[in-house]
Amino acid sequence: MQEFHKKLSDWRQDFHREPELGFQKTRIKAKVAGILRDLGLEVHEGVGVVGVLRIGNGNSAIGIRADMDALPITETSTHDYVSTNPGVMHACGHDGHTTMLLGAAETLAKDEGFDGTVVFIFQPNEEHGLGARAMLDDGFLNQFPIDEVYAIHNLPGSALVQFSTRVGQICASESLFEIEIVGKGGHASMPHVGVDAITVGAEMVQALQTIVSRKLAPSTGAVVSVTEFLTDGQRNVLPGHATLKGDVRARIPEDRKDVERFMRQIVKGVAETHGVTASMNFNTEFIETINTEAPTMAALSTAQSVGLDAIGDCAQMSFSEDFAHFCVAVPGCFILLGNGMEGAQGQPLHASDYDFNDKLLPIGANFWTQLVRDRLPIRKT
């Protein structure tokens, strides 16, 4: 067991040293594919990497997905496997997710103990919400038909053996918006001559906050955040143009659509009040992640059987996850696994000194292994 743990730690720390962004996967794809081939799996390299392991005559197939991409963050950690790619680091634990799945592939390839097909899915570009859709658009399900799909994300600040999931919505959607305001710039000493785009934009920012506080029920959990306010103004020049950018989170599609409708009403109304023109783009890349009951209950049962502290009614998360697109295609379950509560392992996701907890690697690999055996059991004759 110690030898297995060390192997997983070495893999994970190697991935951590050389992180890659988005679809820019060369080294990690090659290493993942090489490990899978060495294990005797059928390997396919395309948008991501897919490993297929067939044992016995069973007709059922399940998919298990891990994300591989890093983030554009400069690492401030001091351990001996810090990122060697300037401005890029694994600040979300995808290096650990990839390693846990490889660990399960190794155990299952050597020890088997199931009857059916396991499809190991190594996906790029989760952070931008584009990787899952790209794999599906590339014909993933036609080439690798699966009956259900699973994924794990580590959760810092949660105890190491804590396993959390829920039936129904577990992760929020993320929609990005951009509002363009065109007024009439002018001299700072004569604001009455033009239409100051900053004043109009500031009024929009304030009005947008009333969507969650006054137009939606408090229980919705929706969030509207303006994150950028850009203008073409200068020291003594009133801007004629302003751009507002931001982020919307919602738990259900109906709330997401209501937020967009209210935003468009506000933008149009404020613009007309001040006699300016305004336009708005609203783009949803991360949809809501919805867990199906059967795979979720199966995952909970497996977690309990391997000694994890299993919580089956965890809180709905405000962050987003592009695994949602797999859950739309086939029944699925998204799982949170505690990363620990102290030190670098307890830092928030996307923090520059965050680190995946290597103690979690064999725990996650063992869970995946047992889930496969539970969902693809050997039938007694």
C-alpha positions as CSV (number, residue, x, y, z in Angstrom):
1,M,0.0,0.0,0.0
2,Q,2.9,2.4,0.8
3,E,4.5,1.6,-2.5
4,F,1.2,2.4,-4.3
5,H,0.7,5.6,-2.4
6,K,4.3,6.7,-3.3
7,K,3.7,6.0,-6.9
8,L,0.5,8.1,-6.9
9,S,2.2,10.9,-5.1
10,D,5.1,10.9,-7.6
11,W,2.6,11.0,-10.5
12,R,0.6,13.9,-8.9
13,Q,3.7,16.0,-8.0
14,D,5.0,15.5,-11.5
15,F,1.8,16.8,-13.0
16,H,1.9,19.7,-10.5
17,R,5.4,20.7,-11.7
18,E,4.4,21.1,-15.3
19,P,0.8,22.4,-15.4
20,E,-0.9,23.2,-18.7
21,L,-3.9,25.5,-19.5
22,G,-7.2,24.8,-21.3
23,F,-6.8,22.7,-24.4
24,Q,-3.0,23.2,-24.4
25,K,-2.3,19.7,-23.4
26,T,0.8,18.0,-24.7
27,R,2.9,16.6,-21.8
28,I,0.1,15.6,-19.5
29,K,-1.9,13.9,-22.3
30,A,1.2,12.0,-23.4
31,K,2.0,10.9,-19.9
32,V,-1.6,9.9,-19.1
33,A,-1.9,8.0,-22.4
34,G,1.5,6.3,-21.8
35,I,0.5,5.1,-18.3
36,L,-2.8,3.7,-19.6
37,R,-1.1,1.9,-22.4
38,D,1.4,0.4,-20.0
39,L,-1.5,-0.9,-18.0
40,G,-2.9,-2.6,-21.1
41,L,-5.9,-0.4,-21.7
42,E,-7.3,0.6,-25.0
43,V,-6.3,4.2,-25.4
44,H,-7.8,7.0,-27.6
45,E,-6.3,10.5,-27.8
46,G,-8.4,13.3,-29.2
47,V,-9.8,16.3,-27.4
48,G,-8.8,14.5,-24.2
49,V,-7.6,11.1,-23.4
50,V,-9.9,8.1,-23.0
51,G,-8.9,4.7,-21.6
52,V,-11.2,1.7,-22.0
53,L,-11.0,-1.4,-19.9
54,R,-13.3,-4.4,-20.7
55,I,-13.4,-7.4,-18.5
56,G,-15.8,-10.3,-18.9
57,N,-19.0,-10.4,-20.9
58,G,-21.1,-7.8,-19.2
59,N,-23.0,-5.4,-21.4
60,S,-23.0,-2.5,-18.9
61,A,-20.5,0.4,-19.1
62,I,-19.8,3.3,-16.8
63,G,-17.7,6.4,-17.3
64,I,-15.4,8.1,-14.7
65,R,-14.1,11.5,-15.5
66,A,-11.1,13.5,-14.2
67,D,-10.2,17.0,-15.3
68,M,-6.5,17.8,-16.3
69,D,-6.2,21.6,-16.8
70,A,-4.5,24.1,-14.6
71,L,-5.1,27.9,-13.9
72,P,-3.3,31.1,-15.0
73,I,-2.0,31.8,-11.5
74,T,1.5,32.4,-10.3
75,E,2.3,29.8,-7.6
76,T,3.6,31.1,-4.2
77,S,4.1,27.6,-2.6
78,T,7.5,26.6,-1.2
79,H,7.3,22.8,-1.6
80,D,9.8,21.1,-3.8
81,Y,7.4,20.4,-6.7
82,V,6.3,24.0,-7.4
83,S,5.2,24.9,-11.0
84,T,8.0,25.3,-13.5
85,N,5.6,26.9,-16.0
86,P,5.6,30.7,-15.0
87,G,2.1,32.1,-14.4
88,V,0.4,28.7,-14.5
89,M,-0.3,26.3,-11.6
90,H,-2.6,23.5,-10.4
91,A,-4.6,25.6,-7.9
92,C,-7.8,23.5,-8.2
93,G,-6.5,20.0,-7.6
94,H,-7.0,18.7,-11.1
95,D,-3.5,17.1,-10.8
96,G,-4.9,15.0,-8.0
97,H,-8.2,14.2,-9.8
98,T,-6.2,12.8,-12.7
99,T,-3.9,10.8,-10.4
100,M,-6.7,9.2,-8.5
101,L,-8.3,8.0,-11.7
102,L,-5.0,6.6,-12.9
103,G,-4.6,4.8,-9.6
104,A,-8.0,3.2,-10.0
105,A,-7.1,2.2,-13.6
106,E,-4.0,0.5,-12.4
107,T,-5.7,-1.5,-9.7
108,L,-8.6,-2.6,-11.9
109,A,-6.3,-3.5,-14.8
110,K,-4.2,-5.7,-12.5
111,D,-6.8,-7.1,-10.1
112,E,-10.0,-6.9,-12.2
113,G,-13.0,-8.0,-10.0
114,F,-15.8,-6.6,-12.3
115,D,-17.7,-7.6,-15.4
116,G,-18.3,-5.0,-18.0
117,T,-16.6,-1.9,-19.4
118,V,-15.0,1.1,-17.7
119,V,-14.3,4.2,-19.6
120,F,-11.7,6.4,-18.0
121,I,-12.2,10.0,-19.2
122,F,-9.4,12.5,-18.9
123,Q,-10.8,15.9,-19.9
124,P,-9.1,19.2,-20.7
125,N,-10.4,22.7,-20.2
126,E,-12.8,22.4,-17.3
127,E,-11.9,25.8,-16.0
128,H,-13.4,27.6,-19.0
129,G,-16.4,25.2,-19.2
130,L,-15.4,24.1,-22.7
131,G,-13.8,20.7,-22.3
132,A,-16.8,18.5,-21.6
133,R,-18.8,20.0,-24.5
134,A,-15.8,19.6,-26.8
135,M,-15.5,15.9,-26.0
136,L,-19.2,15.4,-26.4
137,D,-19.3,17.4,-29.7
138,D,-16.4,15.2,-30.9
139,G,-18.6,12.2,-30.7
140,F,-17.6,10.8,-27.3
141,L,-20.9,9.0,-26.6
142,N,-21.0,7.5,-30.1
143,Q,-17.6,6.0,-29.7
144,F,-17.8,5.2,-26.0
145,P,-21.5,4.5,-25.1
146,I,-21.9,4.5,-21.3
147,D,-24.9,4.0,-19.0
148,E,-23.8,6.4,-16.3
149,V,-21.0,8.8,-15.5
150,Y,-19.2,10.0,-12.3
151,A,-16.7,12.6,-11.3
152,I,-15.0,13.8,-8.1
153,H,-13.8,17.2,-7.1
154,N,-11.7,17.8,-4.0
155,L,-13.0,20.2,-1.4
156,P,-10.5,22.1,0.8
157,G,-11.7,23.0,4.3
158,S,-13.5,19.7,4.5
159,A,-12.2,16.7,6.5
160,L,-10.0,14.2,4.6
161,V,-12.5,11.3,4.6
162,Q,-15.6,13.4,4.1
163,F,-17.6,12.4,1.0
164,S,-20.4,14.7,0.0
165,T,-23.0,14.6,-2.7
166,R,-26.8,15.1,-3.2
167,V,-29.5,14.1,-5.6
168,G,-30.6,16.9,-7.9
169,Q,-28.7,20.2,-8.4
170,I,-25.3,20.3,-6.7
171,C,-23.4,23.0,-8.6
172,A,-24.6,26.3,-9.9
173,S,-24.5,27.6,-13.5
174,E,-22.2,30.4,-14.5
175,S,-23.2,33.0,-17.0
176,L,-20.9,35.8,-18.2
177,F,-22.4,39.1,-19.2
178,E,-21.0,42.2,-20.9
179,I,-22.9,45.5,-21.2
180,E,-21.8,48.2,-23.6
181,I,-22.9,51.8,-22.9
182,V,-22.5,54.5,-25.6
183,G,-23.1,58.1,-24.4
184,K,-21.4,61.3,-25.2
185,G,-18.1,62.2,-23.7
186,G,-17.0,65.7,-22.9
187,H,-15.0,68.0,-20.7
188,A,-15.0,67.3,-17.0
189,S,-15.8,70.9,-16.2
190,M,-19.0,70.8,-18.4
191,P,-20.8,67.5,-17.7
192,H,-24.2,68.9,-18.8
193,V,-23.0,69.2,-22.4
194,G,-22.6,65.4,-22.8
195,V,-23.9,62.2,-21.2
196,D,-21.4,60.7,-18.8
197,A,-21.1,57.0,-19.4
198,I,-19.7,56.5,-15.9
199,T,-22.8,57.9,-14.2
200,V,-25.1,55.7,-16.4
201,G,-23.0,52.6,-15.7
202,A,-22.9,53.3,-12.0
203,E,-26.7,53.5,-12.0
204,M,-26.9,50.2,-13.8
205,V,-24.5,48.5,-11.3
206,Q,-26.7,49.6,-8.4
207,A,-29.9,48.6,-10.2
208,L,-28.5,45.1,-11.1
209,Q,-28.1,44.4,-7.3
210,T,-31.9,44.7,-6.8
211,I,-32.4,41.6,-9.0
212,V,-31.3,39.2,-6.2
213,S,-32.4,41.4,-3.3
214,R,-35.9,42.4,-4.6
215,K,-36.9,40.4,-7.7
216,L,-36.0,36.8,-6.7
217,A,-37.0,34.8,-3.7
218,P,-34.2,34.8,-1.0
219,S,-34.0,31.0,-1.2
220,T,-32.8,31.0,-4.9
221,G,-29.2,31.4,-4.0
222,A,-28.6,33.4,-7.2
223,V,-25.6,35.8,-7.4
224,V,-25.1,38.8,-9.7
225,S,-21.6,40.3,-9.6
226,V,-20.2,43.1,-11.7
227,T,-16.5,42.4,-11.8
228,E,-15.2,45.0,-14.3
229,F,-16.1,48.6,-15.1
230,L,-14.1,50.0,-18.0
231,T,-14.3,53.4,-19.6
232,D,-12.5,55.6,-22.1
233,G,-12.3,58.5,-19.7
234,Q,-9.2,60.4,-18.7
235,R,-8.1,62.9,-16.0
236,N,-10.3,65.7,-17.3
237,V,-12.3,63.8,-19.9
238,L,-15.7,62.4,-19.2
239,P,-16.1,59.0,-20.9
240,G,-18.6,58.5,-23.7
241,H,-18.2,54.8,-23.6
242,A,-18.3,52.3,-20.7
243,T,-18.2,48.5,-20.5
244,L,-19.6,46.5,-17.6
245,K,-18.6,42.9,-17.2
246,G,-19.6,40.3,-14.7
247,D,-20.8,36.9,-13.5
248,V,-24.1,35.4,-12.7
249,R,-24.6,32.2,-10.7
250,A,-27.9,30.3,-10.5
251,R,-29.1,26.9,-9.1
252,I,-31.9,26.2,-11.6
253,P,-32.4,27.2,-15.3
254,E,-35.6,29.1,-14.5
255,D,-33.7,31.5,-12.1
256,R,-30.9,31.9,-14.6
257,K,-33.4,32.9,-17.3
258,D,-35.2,35.3,-14.9
259,V,-32.0,37.0,-14.0
260,E,-31.2,37.5,-17.7
261,R,-34.6,38.9,-18.4
262,F,-34.4,41.4,-15.4
263,M,-30.9,42.4,-16.5
264,R,-32.1,43.3,-20.0
265,Q,-35.0,45.3,-18.6
266,I,-32.7,47.3,-16.3
267,V,-30.1,48.0,-19.0
268,K,-32.8,49.1,-21.5
269,G,-34.6,51.2,-18.9
270,V,-31.6,53.0,-17.5
271,A,-30.3,53.7,-21.0
272,E,-33.6,55.1,-22.2
273,T,-33.8,57.3,-19.1
274,H,-30.4,58.9,-19.9
275,G,-30.8,59.0,-23.7
276,V,-27.9,56.7,-24.4
277,T,-27.6,53.4,-26.3
278,A,-26.7,50.2,-24.5
279,S,-26.4,46.5,-25.5
280,M,-25.9,43.4,-23.4
281,N,-24.5,39.9,-24.1
282,F,-25.3,37.1,-21.8
283,N,-23.5,33.8,-22.3
284,T,-23.9,30.6,-20.3
285,E,-21.0,28.2,-20.6
286,F,-21.4,26.3,-17.3
287,I,-25.0,25.0,-16.9
288,E,-26.3,23.7,-13.6
289,T,-24.9,20.3,-12.5
290,I,-27.8,18.0,-11.8
291,N,-27.2,14.6,-10.1
292,T,-29.4,11.7,-11.1
293,E,-30.8,9.6,-8.2
294,A,-29.7,6.1,-9.1
295,P,-26.0,6.8,-9.6
296,T,-25.9,9.2,-6.7
297,M,-27.4,6.6,-4.3
298,A,-25.0,4.0,-5.7
299,A,-22.0,6.3,-5.0
300,L,-23.2,6.9,-1.5
301,S,-23.5,3.2,-0.9
302,T,-19.9,2.6,-2.1
303,A,-18.6,5.5,0.0
304,Q,-20.1,4.0,3.1
305,S,-18.8,0.5,2.3
306,V,-15.2,1.8,2.0
307,G,-15.4,3.7,5.3
308,L,-15.8,7.3,4.1
309,D,-17.8,9.8,6.1
310,A,-20.6,9.9,3.5
311,I,-23.1,12.9,3.4
312,G,-25.9,12.4,1.0
313,D,-27.6,15.8,1.4
314,C,-24.8,18.3,1.2
315,A,-25.3,22.0,0.6
316,Q,-25.7,23.2,-3.0
317,M,-22.5,24.7,-4.2
318,S,-22.2,28.2,-5.7
319,F,-19.3,27.2,-7.9
320,S,-19.7,25.7,-11.4
321,E,-18.6,22.6,-13.0
322,D,-18.6,21.6,-16.7
323,F,-19.2,18.0,-15.8
324,A,-22.8,19.2,-16.0
325,H,-22.7,18.6,-19.7
326,F,-22.0,14.9,-19.2
327,C,-24.9,14.7,-16.7
328,V,-27.2,16.0,-19.3
329,A,-26.1,13.4,-21.8
330,V,-26.3,10.4,-19.4
331,P,-27.3,9.9,-15.8
332,G,-24.5,11.1,-13.6
333,C,-23.2,11.9,-10.1
334,F,-20.8,14.7,-9.1
335,I,-19.0,14.1,-5.8
336,L,-17.0,16.3,-3.4
337,L,-14.2,14.7,-1.4
338,G,-12.6,16.5,1.5
339,N,-9.0,17.7,1.0
340,G,-8.3,18.5,4.6
341,M,-8.5,21.5,6.8
342,E,-5.0,22.6,7.6
343,G,-2.0,24.1,5.7
344,A,-1.8,24.3,1.9
345,Q,-4.5,21.6,1.6
346,G,-7.0,23.8,3.5
347,Q,-6.4,26.9,1.4
348,P,-9.3,27.9,-0.9
349,L,-9.5,26.6,-4.4
350,H,-7.7,28.9,-6.8
351,A,-5.4,30.3,-4.1
352,S,-1.8,30.7,-5.1
353,D,-0.6,28.5,-2.3
354,Y,-3.2,25.8,-2.5
355,D,-2.0,22.2,-2.8
356,F,-3.8,18.9,-3.3
357,N,-3.5,16.5,-0.4
358,D,-1.5,13.5,-1.4
359,K,-3.1,11.5,1.5
360,L,-6.3,11.7,-0.5
361,L,-4.9,9.9,-3.6
362,P,-5.3,6.3,-2.4
363,I,-8.6,7.1,-0.8
364,G,-10.0,8.4,-4.0
365,A,-8.4,5.6,-6.1
366,N,-9.9,3.0,-3.7
367,F,-13.3,4.6,-3.9
368,W,-13.3,4.5,-7.8
369,T,-12.1,0.9,-7.8
370,Q,-14.9,-0.2,-5.5
371,L,-17.5,1.8,-7.3
372,V,-16.6,0.0,-10.6
373,R,-16.9,-3.4,-8.9
374,D,-20.2,-2.4,-7.3
375,R,-21.7,-1.0,-10.5
376,L,-20.3,-3.8,-12.7
377,P,-20.6,-6.9,-10.5
378,I,-19.5,-10.3,-11.5
379,R,-22.7,-12.4,-11.9
380,K,-22.8,-15.7,-10.1
381,T,-23.7,-18.6,-12.3
